[in-house]
Amino acid sequence: MNAVESIFDEDILSRAETWERGARSWPSNERQLMTCARVADETHDVRTFEFRTQDAMPVRFEPGQFITVSAEVAGQRVERCYTISSPPTRPYLVAITVKRVTGGVMSNWLHDTLRPGMTLPAYGPSGMFTATRASAAKSLYLSAGSGITPLMSMTRASLDLGLNRDIAFVHSARTPGDIVFRDELQRLALRSPRLRLFFVCEGIGDEPEWTGAVGRLSLARLSAWLPDFALREVFTCGPAGYMTAVRELLREGGHDPARYHQESFDIASATPPPADAIDSTQQTFTVKLARSSKTFTMSASETVLAAARKAGVAIASSCAQGVCGTCKTKLLDGCVEMKHNGGIREREVQKGMRLLCCSRPASDLVLDL
Ligand SMILES: Cc1cc2nc3c(=O)[nH]c(=O)nc-3n(C[C@H](O)[C@H](O)[C@H](O)COP(=O)(O)OP(=O)(O)OC[C@H]3O[C@@H](n4cnc5c(N)ncnc54)[C@H](O)[C@@H]3O)c2cc1C
């Protein structure tokens, strides 16, 4: 039987309540215990971990968002962001798909230690790299390596909802054996004529029978596969070098940058918040924590997060560069100079939220902590 196209043109992806009905809201600054339900290998160095909340309630999130996982590794508390690779249409299990990083603390700990039945604290979904904010009838998903995870959640959600959305998914990998979710994507593309799949591998690895593209993504290759790529809403996720190359390629190809969205997993590639934002002549401010009644003093040149840590106050954080949003906290009184890298929305700033990792005080502060 030929695959039948969906009849739903309606943009239910942007009506998040479609899958949120009944699901529990999990704020990004709320820590809760997650129980590992399943562990599955995706490739030789990528593994998916599926979690259930302690109360087994469905979780509310948007496709493309991440959670912040916390673990005690060698006596140190470590926190890292991981995109939810599962779709919000399957809210009972939240999956993260993790690539081992050579010498990396958390990724190796998860691979080597985390097994079904174990529990881990995590902070709720966060992030703005989501198809629900910039949905379009025609999308181009561009990913490399583990950057495939947010785009996989978006693809799964779109197909689960039966959306008549034209998705072109172009994924770059080192070898065919490194293509994460390869079998599932191929199965989905067979069933869904509006999902088109293109893989490009730098080398064939141990798969001499590979007939797909070999090399790197280029403008010539992209134009041949998708002559209409410049008209698509583009979502990109991958290593910093890959994203720089992709942006340049799209620019050359006449793609409108306003229709370009990207997520970086590479914290080091983000511009660090400038330390000289405030000309502090060693000015000292007092920070009061409203809920715990703790108080500490700090200099105007430090970030609030760094000063809190020095004062022994534990605040959830991950990137320390204003990217991930894990340390988002309400400022109840006072004002700060915040230089973030996309980890907070204007709407949240208007509501008094600040990222403590990239905020320096300009007065005494009261925080909702
Ligand atoms: C929004 C977001 C979403 C993400 N989603 C995913 C995802 O879906 N899947 C995924 O796999 N990853 C994802 N990441 C990346 C993830 O958060 C981690 O950065 C990654 O797993 C590496 O963490 P780690 O603790 O293993 O490595 P780290 O310990 O942080 O080390 C990273 C690198 O630094 C090097 N290093 C560490 N310490 C030192 C030192 N003292 N001196 C010199 N070098 C050092 C290590 O060798 C390694 O190369 C995401 C990141 C962000 C920001």
The ligand as an ORCA input file, in Angstrom:
! r2SCAN-3c Opt
* xyz 0 1
  C      21.053     23.169     25.587
  C      21.967     21.975     25.534
  C      21.482     20.746     25.129
  C      22.333     19.629     25.043
  N      21.828     18.435     24.609
  C      22.663     17.368     24.466
  C      22.166     16.129     23.941
  O      20.983     15.974     23.595
  N      23.040     15.094     23.837
  C      24.381     15.221     24.187
  O      25.113     14.234     24.070
  N      24.868     16.403     24.678
  C      24.046     17.464     24.837
  N      24.532     18.640     25.335
  C      25.944     18.704     25.816
  C      25.992     18.279     27.297
  O      25.344     19.245     28.108
  C      27.442     18.160     27.823
  O      28.115     19.380     27.551
  C      28.192     17.008     27.218
  O      27.536     15.768     27.479
  C      29.620     16.944     27.804
  O      29.517     16.883     29.203
  P      30.571     16.079     30.074
  O      30.302     16.351     31.496
  O      30.657     14.661     29.643
  O      31.914     16.768     29.600
  P      32.743     17.858     30.426
  O      33.302     17.254     31.653
  O      31.941     19.080     30.559
  O      33.924     18.080     29.401
  C      33.709     18.617     28.107
  C      35.041     18.679     27.378
  O      35.954     19.459     28.106
  C      37.082     18.691     28.387
  N      37.480     19.003     29.764
  C      36.810     18.753     30.892
  N      37.486     19.206     31.957
  C      38.617     19.769     31.459
  C      39.737     20.427     32.036
  N      39.840     20.609     33.351
  N      40.715     20.873     31.223
  C      40.623     20.702     29.896
  N      39.596     20.077     29.280
  C      38.630     19.624     30.062
  C      36.706     17.249     28.276
  O      37.800     16.442     27.933
  C      35.698     17.312     27.197
  O      36.326     17.271     25.949
  C      23.697     19.760     25.412
  C      24.189     21.010     25.832
  C      23.339     22.102     25.891
  C      23.889     23.435     26.325
*
